[in-house]
Amino acid sequence: MASSRIAQRYSKSLLSMATSNGKLEEIKDDMIAVANICSESKELRNLLKNPIVNASSKKTVLSKVFSGAQQMTQDFIAFLVDKKREDELHLVAENYLSEYNEIKGIAKATVVSAIALTDEKLAQMKSYVEELLGKADIVLTNEVDSSIIGGIVVKHEDKLLDKSVSKELREIRKQLIYN
């Protein structure tokens, strides 16, 4: 995840405020919504980056977009606009979620397979990945990539476990070429 020091500082401040006010879970839900909306809406990202649009117009749009959010979240978003850091909103939300997951001991991993995994297989993979990473709570997503032919690839942060058929074929090819 690309991040900036500014976004990290603001997200830590929001996390601290949410913790002290007992709203950690509610703000997490809001930050999920913020991250999703910002990543899905190119128009919103363009608005936030546009220096020609004045702060009050940005606040109005943001208050309408995030009208269902907690008051603390709405105030924080307005604060970002006041500080001219509204273009960091998406990164602040992602950093908040990352910090939240770290506090709660939640890890995210992705399993890449040649075909979509069933719920039963995904549950088996979840327990395997939990054991592999030594984490008690894993949020596991499944991506489909037919180019791996078979097997799995597990991605977690900067770690990669490649048990795919395509990797094995590459290894065999290397051995045949160099021997």
QUIHU-V121035 format. One record per pair of residues at least 12 apart in sequence whose ideal C-beta (glycine too) atoms are under 6 Angstrom apart, sorted by sequence separation. I is the first residue (numbers start at 1). J is the second residue. If there is no record, write none. Layout:
BEGIN
{{I J} {I J}}
END
This chain:
BEGIN
{{126 138} {151 163} {151 164} {111 125} {126 140} {151 165} {62 77} {150 165} {148 164} {149 165} {149 166} {148 166} {59 78} {109 129} {122 142} {59 81} {58 81} {133 156} {117 142} {129 154} {55 81} {58 86} {107 135} {116 144} {109 138} {106 137} {107 138} {108 139} {109 140} {110 141} {111 142} {112 143} {105 137} {114 146} {110 143} {112 145} {114 148} {114 149} {114 150} {48 86} {49 87} {30 69} {48 87} {113 152} {30 70} {111 152} {112 153} {30 73} {111 154} {26 70} {110 155} {27 73} {109 156} {23 72} {38 90} {35 93} {34 93} {35 94} {14 76} {31 93} {31 96} {31 97} {28 100} {7 88} {11 92} {15 96} {6 88} {10 92} {14 96} {7 91} {11 95} {15 99} {7 92} {11 96} {4 91} {8 95} {3 91} {7 95} {3 95} {1 94}}
END
